[in-house]
Structure formats: C-alpha cells, structure tokens
C-alpha cells in the first residue's frame, strides 16, 4: 500500500472523530450537564425537522418528473434530433458469483429496449476468482445474445494485479483497458453505462439517455443518473430490507431534484471521453460509483455535473433465501455504501492541489460530504435514543427545571411534524411497487407493505447509523474495508 501523507491521514480520521466526539459527549453530558444536552437535542431536532421539511418538495418534484418521464416516447423524440445516428452505447456488466438467470435477465432487458440493440456494445466482465462459473455462463449467453447487439465481449479480471484491491472498480478498470483501445468507438459520441449485473433497465432508458446526451450543454462533461429501484425481488425480501431500499430510492430521488450537489450512485452512465480522460475507474477503492464522478469533477476543475434521468433501473435487494441471514447481508451492503466516506480524504487532497477549481466549489463539495456522513451516523441515535437519555440520567435537582418538564412535549411535537416524511414515503412507495407475484396473497402483501413502515425507527438505527459508524470508525483507525459482494436472487 502506498504510504499516506499526514494530511490525508488526518482527513481519514476527521469524520469518525466528529461522530465519536458527538456520541461520547452526548452520553457524558446527559449525566454531568443534562441542561446542555437538552438544549443540544432541541437544536438538533429542529435542524432535522428543517432538513426533512426542506427535502420534501424536492422528493415530490422528482417523483412528479419520474411519473411524467414514464409517459414520454423518448425513442421517438431522440430519433428526431440531429446526431442521433452517430451515438453508440458501451455497457459494462461486472459480475462475480452471479448465476446464469441473473445475467440472462439483464441481457434480455438490454436487448428488448426501444433503443436499437445493434447500437449497443456489451462487455461482460468476469473475475478469474470465479473463472469456472463465468466461462460456463459466457458459453451459454454469448450464442443466445451476441447477434442481437453491436458487439459482445467477455473479459476476465486476473487475480493479484499490482496496486489494486479485488472488487468492482478494479474489474471495471481492467475490462475497460482491454476493450476501449480496440473497440474503435468515437469517445465524443459514445455513452458508457456501468451497471450492476442484476440491473433491469426501463425500455426507454437508452432512448432517454441518448436524448439527454444530445440536448444538454457539453454532454461529455456530465454523468447521467437514473432512478435506482430495487424491485426485481422486492416482494420476496424481508421487511427491513424493503424499508432500507425504499429509503435509498427516496434519497436518490431527492438528490436528482437538486443535481448540482450530487454524485453518481450504483448503475449510471457517462461519456467515453470523460472515462478515457481520467484513466478509467480507480483500481484501489470500494466506492467506484461515486469515485468515477469525482475523478471527472477533479479532472475538469469543478466543471463536471450529473444530469438526472427520471427513468428507473431496477436491481435486486439483498437476498439469501433466509430471513435472518438477509439482515447481516443488508448490514454489510449498507456499510459498503457508507464506505463512500473514503471519498472525503480523496477530495480534500485533490482539491488542495487543484489551483484552478473555485474555492466555493471545493468548500461546497467538502461540506456536503462531511455533513451527509455525520448526520447519517448520528441522527438516528440522537433522535431515537440519546435524545431521551438526559431525562433518565439527570440528577434530581435538575428535574424541577421548566425546560426539563417541557422539553419532552416539545420533542414529541417535533417528531410528529417530522413524521410527515414517513407518511409521504409510505404513500410514494405504493406508486413504485412492482406487480405482486402470483404466489403471494394480495391482502397479505398490502398489509405487510404498509405495516413495514412501523420498522422505520429500528431500521434507521440498525441499518442507518450503525453501518455508517462502522465504516467511519474503520477509516479513522486505518482498518480499510474491502469490497463485499451482496448476495442477490437465490436460484432455485
């Protein structure tokens, strides 16, 4: 491993240090300075209420644009644009230990889009660690699908290449370095999509993507982010998994309504020009989906952005075939997402060296990263647990104070107002559900899908705060996280 500078190491420590300082101080103050803690909790809950209230209009706006986008004939509109015939798509599908049905379903969805499949180049990127399974899958899917696409390539990422960690980022880097130099595609007119191998795209996705690429200013200076749904196996998933995945979708939809401050997440697209300019995906990181956006942002000195695609791509939820095994798997997946905290020292170090990027651009991105990671780790515990600790732990002489007697009622009202976000989420979730499978009782399914939101406080803590604290603590202590592959659909 390359030695880290003191500055980078300090930036790795900072997020976790802020979190642990808050948590430890909250416990200590509840005993020794309970009045201070009460004031802090009131201020924090007010801040959280304002944050929720501020986000609701963006979520509703994004949902409305999503509903409108579903009704548009993007293919027809794209075909009428100048330059449509010149656009090509290059799709990378990194895979490790996924079974044949998962890969086949994804290729089937790509081949049946409204956009002509003979303008889409497919790269199935396997791992030498799973060589036997991967070769068997390629032998089956290549004869079945290769003739439908402009080209079909399979690459196998070797084990033990220097300066990399095993994972999606290193696989993508190797695959791109093998395919791009020989594919002959025009970097200015080629759109690259990096999809999880279980990604089922909307039939109009590539049409909408092409339309946006041909109509936005400087299309090669933008990534393109769709709405991520986790509908492929939603009805078979545990309730806690569903709530967590809906939370992820709603967070992303809120971000899509204010894209000036968002990074890419999970399955998304970008120009081949940008990808070549930054030297492909980094090989030694876990959060390659957001990092590739930051590579573009830094390469172009802040002149890079995300363009929203208000159409869905659907993926699998964590699925192990066993309810109780699914929960640890969900925790690991969310910890991997929270490991996006590794972007903070990368950003801080790169921004420090970049003399051309405006100061406010640097400050905005760094503040958003720290604030987001901090509240992710602390808000659930402060709202649902630590916020009530001073009322139980305070010495008797404080209990007669007016603020001690009135604050519980104040907090109750603040939480009731914040519950608007919960009811809104439950209502919007109903509009995003896939059809109920025939083997599941409809009354039972609707009861469970509504009752699951009662688990929100629990999931908020167990699958929100704790994975974030885990990730930030690991970075703080230098115990770096490797790439964890989440189990998906169980093949019967």
WONORTA-V6633 format. One record per residue. RES is the residue in one small letter. NEAR is the number of other ideal C-beta (glycine too) atoms within 10 Angstrom. Layout:
RES_NEAR, RES_NEAR
//
This chain:
x_8, x_6, x_6, x_14, x_12, x_7, x_12, x_15, x_14, x_13, x_21, x_24, x_16, x_20, x_26, x_22, x_14, x_17, x_24, x_16, x_10, x_17, x_17, x_10, x_15, x_21, x_14, x_11, x_21, x_23, x_13, x_12, x_16, x_22, x_15, x_13, x_24, x_25, x_14, x_20, x_25, x_16, x_10, x_20, x_22, x_12, x_12, x_18, x_18, x_11, x_14, x_17, x_13, x_11, x_19, x_14, x_11, x_15, x_21, x_15, x_15, x_23, x_22, x_12, x_17, x_21, x_11, x_10, x_19, x_12, x_7, x_15, x_11, x_23, x_19, x_12, x_17, x_24, x_15, x_8, x_14, x_7, x_13, x_17, x_10, x_12, x_21, x_20, x_26, x_24, x_23, x_24, x_25, x_26, x_25, x_19, x_14, x_25, x_14, x_13, x_12, x_22, x_22, x_15, x_17, x_26, x_24, x_14, x_17, x_25, x_16, x_11, x_18, x_16, x_23, x_15, x_18, x_12, x_16, x_22, x_21, x_25, x_22, x_25, x_26, x_26, x_24, x_15, x_16, x_17, x_14, x_7, x_17, x_24, x_13, x_11, x_22, x_19, x_10, x_13, x_20, x_16, x_10, x_13, x_19, x_15, x_11, x_17, x_20, x_16, x_16, x_20, x_20, x_21, x_21, x_20, x_26, x_12, x_10, x_8, x_13, x_5, x_10, x_17, x_16, x_19, x_23, x_25, x_25, x_24, x_27, x_27, x_21, x_23, x_25, x_24, x_14, x_16, x_19, x_19, x_9, x_8, x_17, x_9, x_19, x_11, x_15, x_11, x_18, x_22, x_24, x_29, x_23, x_28, x_21, x_21, x_24, x_25, x_25, x_21, x_23, x_22, x_14, x_24, x_26, x_28, x_24, x_23, x_25, x_24, x_23, x_20, x_24, x_17, x_13, x_13, x_8, x_11, x_21, x_20, x_19, x_22, x_25, x_23, x_27, x_29, x_22, x_22, x_21, x_23, x_20, x_22, x_20, x_22, x_18, x_18, x_21, x_21, x_16, x_21, x_25, x_23, x_23, x_28, x_24, x_24, x_18, x_18, x_20, x_20, x_16, x_19, x_24, x_20, x_20, x_24, x_19, x_14, x_16, x_7, x_14, x_20, x_24, x_21, x_20, x_19, x_24, x_24, x_26, x_27, x_23, x_22, x_19, x_22, x_24, x_15, x_15, x_20, x_13, x_19, x_25, x_21, x_21, x_14, x_23, x_21, x_26, x_22, x_23, x_20, x_22, x_26, x_23, x_21, x_23, x_26, x_25, x_20, x_16, x_18, x_14, x_17, x_14, x_21, x_19, x_23, x_20, x_22, x_25, x_22, x_22, x_20, x_25, x_22, x_23, x_25, x_25, x_25, x_22, x_17, x_12, x_12, x_12, x_8, x_14, x_21, x_19, x_11, x_20, x_26, x_18, x_18, x_22, x_26, x_19, x_20, x_19, x_25, x_24, x_22, x_27, x_22, x_19, x_21, x_21, x_20, x_20, x_21, x_16, x_16, x_19, x_13, x_9, x_16, x_6, x_8, x_18, x_12, x_8, x_9, x_15, x_17, x_11, x_14, x_22, x_15, x_11, x_13, x_22, x_18, x_11, x_17, x_24, x_18, x_18, x_24, x_29, x_21, x_20, x_24, x_21, x_22, x_22, x_16, x_13, x_22, x_24, x_16, x_19, x_24, x_19, x_8, x_15, x_20, x_9, x_6, x_7, x_16, x_11, x_8, x_14, x_7, x_13, x_16, x_11, x_11, x_21, x_13, x_9, x_15, x_18, x_10, x_12, x_19, x_17, x_10, x_13, x_17, x_12, x_13, x_19, x_15, x_10, x_17, x_18, x_18, x_12, x_18, x_20, x_10, x_9, x_19, x_16, x_13, x_7, x_15, x_11, x_6, x_7, x_11, x_10, x_9, x_7, x_10, x_14, x_13, x_11, x_14, x_19, x_13, x_11, x_19, x_18, x_12, x_17, x_22, x_15, x_14, x_23, x_18, x_16, x_18, x_23, x_22, x_24, x_17, x_23, x_29, x_21, x_19, x_27, x_28, x_16, x_19, x_24, x_19, x_11, x_11, x_8, x_15, x_19, x_10, x_18, x_13, x_18, x_19, x_19, x_22, x_18, x_12, x_10, x_5
//
